[in-house]
Amino acid sequence: MHKHIAIIGAGISGLTTIKQCLDNDLIPICFEQNSSVGGVWQSEEPHSPVYKSVLTNTSKEMSTFSDFPIPADWPTYLNHSQIEKYIDMYAENFNLLPHIKFNTTVLKVSILPDKRWKVKYIIQCEREEKEEIFDFVIVCSGLIRKPRWPEYKGMNLFKGEQMHSHKYKRAVDFKNKRVLVVGCGSSALDIAVELTHAASQVYLSVRKGKLPWITPRFINDKVLDHTSRFSAHMIPPSIRGRRLENNIMKSFPYPSHLKPTDPLIASYPIVNFEIFQCLTAGKVIVKPNIKELKSENKQIEFVDGTVLEDIDVVIYSTGYNIDNSFLEEHIFTGGCEVEQEFGKDFYRLNWLYKLLFPPKYPNIAFIGFTVGAGAIWPVSEMQARYVISHIKGFIKPLPSQSEMEKSIRNSYESIRKKYCRSARNALRINYVLYMETLSKEIGCYPYFYEIIKKFGFRFWKLIMFGTFTPIHYRLLGRNSWDGAREAITLYNQDNFKPITNEKSINS
Ligand SMILES: Cc1cc2nc3c(=O)[nH]c(=O)nc-3n(C[C@H](O)[C@H](O)[C@H](O)COP(=O)(O)OP(=O)(O)OC[C@H]3O[C@@H](n4cnc5c(N)ncnc54)[C@H](O)[C@@H]3O)c2cc1C
């Protein structure tokens, strides 16, 4: 029987989910509150957290969709307009737009007695709320939704400007101002560096009083996130982490009092290069956590007793919370019991089998709710392939509710032991190993024997020891792609080729 499927969100995750539906003769309806596709990357949308100077921190070889390679002659790391262009090319090439209801906000998704879902939505130009019934709902609403604000004494009294980093777009808006950036994630460091070109002084407040692990995009002549399937399987993450730590320490002038104390593997490295130059030149000055914002002289006091005066703007780059407010919490969280067992950080997170299915409701799935030291896009694509294979009955049915609960508990236990306690880390995956696991169940894993039989030994060596790329999962099985072999070969040619054909990326 034809299944009626709703997809919520037309960012990267929603787009690839539509594509995987169409590949398998399912016609979904995708609800998107914005007027265009791309989610966070759509800088014209009012809530986009992306600033114009952003550069991906995952390489094109690792970030590409598996059957629509980012052109090989584009740079290793994409800038903002290249990302937008790639997303538009993907949507256009696979004719995804007709399946999207734009300017349509999903207000509520509720379960019916017959276990189907009622989706209540509103089209922005019409006042009237509408409802539709679906057999399956796929939530692709994104991790970066509700700006997270810290709480400091005196925030309400401070006379300078205070803003969240999602409102930050360009440095020139801060010309000759004294700016304090709060946070030490990718956006905080990017913004601090960029501000040095316009602001009169930039300060960076880091909660723990230490810098995070910071790495450039290329290290020891290698693209940072490039790995081979062999290394990903054979070299334990702890050893890879220690290697990277050593390389970072050898290459960068970490002021000794700001060196990170946690091992790299317990958190994740921030990709940035220029920050060290700014630190050594005093253009960015690191401060510890804020103690209090004061009403007089735009003063800010820090936990070490130091005080800054005349701070014109405070930019809180303190992250985002998931906002699935259109769903009742019990659908995707573990409830009070889990809160008691794992603590608050974990409670707010999705209690999902394989980070996809809530054990109580196997006809709703969540795509794109992962973080890791790897690109999100191909992970969302693989998740979508897995979910569609589940809907179509191509893979074995999900285990019982109690088995799924047990599996989630085990994976959270192991994350808790390995990594720092943070909301982000609870959604953490090992990029390659997670992809490998799902691909084996779907039937698109590049098994040794089958690759040699179909493509020969030399090509197998490329799959094993060459640069890993998600295109590997299009060589075999359902929805394989004839162009995969050639694309993999191209991606394994000189990765450091300078861009010579300006037209190919700007046209
Ligand atoms: C500055 C920055 C740099 C980044 N760099 C990288 C990188 O280098 N590599 C990488 O892999 N990732 C990076 N990311 C992460 C990025 O979030 C992912 O790459 C990816 O774009 C997430 O896509 P998504 O579709 O899951 O979510 P989103 O892009 O957030 O899309 C969700 C969509 O759902 C829609 N939506 C939400 N709620 C509703 C509702 N109720 N009704 C209707 N529509 C709704 C939203 O409007 C949005 O369009 C970066 C993020 C930022 C902010």
PDBQT file of the ligand as one rigid body, heavy atoms in Angstrom, charges set to zero:
ROOT
HETATM    1  C1  LIG A 601      28.517  28.375  11.061  1.00  0.00    +0.000 C 
HETATM    2  C2  LIG A 601      28.269  26.911  10.792  1.00  0.00    +0.000 A 
HETATM    3  C3  LIG A 601      29.242  26.135  10.161  1.00  0.00    +0.000 A 
HETATM    4  C4  LIG A 601      29.027  24.775   9.910  1.00  0.00    +0.000 A 
HETATM    5  N1  LIG A 601      29.991  24.056   9.272  1.00  0.00    +0.000 NA
HETATM    6  C5  LIG A 601      29.768  22.759   8.974  1.00  0.00    +0.000 A 
HETATM    7  C6  LIG A 601      30.714  21.997   8.222  1.00  0.00    +0.000 A 
HETATM    8  O1  LIG A 601      31.765  22.478   7.854  1.00  0.00    +0.000 OA
HETATM    9  N2  LIG A 601      30.423  20.697   7.948  1.00  0.00    +0.000 N 
HETATM   10  C7  LIG A 601      29.248  20.125   8.366  1.00  0.00    +0.000 A 
HETATM   11  O2  LIG A 601      29.027  18.955   8.074  1.00  0.00    +0.000 OA
HETATM   12  N3  LIG A 601      28.358  20.820   9.080  1.00  0.00    +0.000 NA
HETATM   13  C8  LIG A 601      28.561  22.113   9.390  1.00  0.00    +0.000 A 
HETATM   14  N4  LIG A 601      27.618  22.826  10.075  1.00  0.00    +0.000 N 
HETATM   15  C9  LIG A 601      26.434  22.133  10.629  1.00  0.00    +0.000 C 
HETATM   16  C10 LIG A 601      25.154  22.279   9.779  1.00  0.00    +0.000 C 
HETATM   17  O3  LIG A 601      24.169  22.473  10.704  1.00  0.00    +0.000 OA
HETATM   18  C11 LIG A 601      24.927  21.037   8.970  1.00  0.00    +0.000 C 
HETATM   19  O4  LIG A 601      25.927  21.005   7.974  1.00  0.00    +0.000 OA
HETATM   20  C12 LIG A 601      23.614  20.919   8.219  1.00  0.00    +0.000 C 
HETATM   21  O5  LIG A 601      23.426  21.999   7.363  1.00  0.00    +0.000 OA
HETATM   22  C13 LIG A 601      22.391  20.685   9.084  1.00  0.00    +0.000 C 
HETATM   23  O6  LIG A 601      21.298  20.504   8.208  1.00  0.00    +0.000 OA
HETATM   24  P1  LIG A 601      19.855  20.076   8.702  1.00  0.00    +0.000 P 
HETATM   25  O7  LIG A 601      19.003  19.954   7.510  1.00  0.00    +0.000 OA
HETATM   26  O8  LIG A 601      19.966  18.893   9.600  1.00  0.00    +0.000 OA
HETATM   27  O9  LIG A 601      19.357  21.270   9.636  1.00  0.00    +0.000 OA
HETATM   28  P2  LIG A 601      19.008  22.788   9.224  1.00  0.00    +0.000 P 
HETATM   29  O10 LIG A 601      19.953  23.303   8.242  1.00  0.00    +0.000 OA
HETATM   30  O11 LIG A 601      18.843  23.518  10.525  1.00  0.00    +0.000 OA
HETATM   31  O12 LIG A 601      17.585  22.675   8.519  1.00  0.00    +0.000 OA
HETATM   32  C14 LIG A 601      16.397  22.460   9.251  1.00  0.00    +0.000 C 
HETATM   33  C15 LIG A 601      15.240  23.026   8.441  1.00  0.00    +0.000 C 
HETATM   34  O13 LIG A 601      14.026  22.687   9.113  1.00  0.00    +0.000 OA
HETATM   35  C16 LIG A 601      13.148  23.796   9.040  1.00  0.00    +0.000 C 
HETATM   36  N5  LIG A 601      12.193  23.707  10.160  1.00  0.00    +0.000 N 
HETATM   37  C17 LIG A 601      12.486  23.602  11.483  1.00  0.00    +0.000 A 
HETATM   38  N6  LIG A 601      11.367  23.535  12.224  1.00  0.00    +0.000 NA
HETATM   39  C18 LIG A 601      10.331  23.583  11.338  1.00  0.00    +0.000 A 
HETATM   40  C19 LIG A 601       8.907  23.573  11.499  1.00  0.00    +0.000 A 
HETATM   41  N7  LIG A 601       8.319  23.488  12.699  1.00  0.00    +0.000 N 
HETATM   42  N8  LIG A 601       8.142  23.634  10.378  1.00  0.00    +0.000 NA
HETATM   43  C20 LIG A 601       8.716  23.716   9.132  1.00  0.00    +0.000 A 
HETATM   44  N9  LIG A 601      10.057  23.767   8.937  1.00  0.00    +0.000 NA
HETATM   45  C21 LIG A 601      10.846  23.688  10.039  1.00  0.00    +0.000 A 
HETATM   46  C22 LIG A 601      14.084  25.010   9.152  1.00  0.00    +0.000 C 
HETATM   47  O14 LIG A 601      13.490  26.181   8.646  1.00  0.00    +0.000 OA
HETATM   48  C23 LIG A 601      15.293  24.548   8.328  1.00  0.00    +0.000 C 
HETATM   49  O15 LIG A 601      15.196  24.923   6.984  1.00  0.00    +0.000 OA
HETATM   50  C24 LIG A 601      27.804  24.182  10.332  1.00  0.00    +0.000 A 
HETATM   51  C25 LIG A 601      26.821  24.964  10.952  1.00  0.00    +0.000 A 
HETATM   52  C26 LIG A 601      27.044  26.317  11.185  1.00  0.00    +0.000 A 
HETATM   53  C27 LIG A 601      25.973  27.119  11.865  1.00  0.00    +0.000 C 
ENDROOT
TORSDOF 0
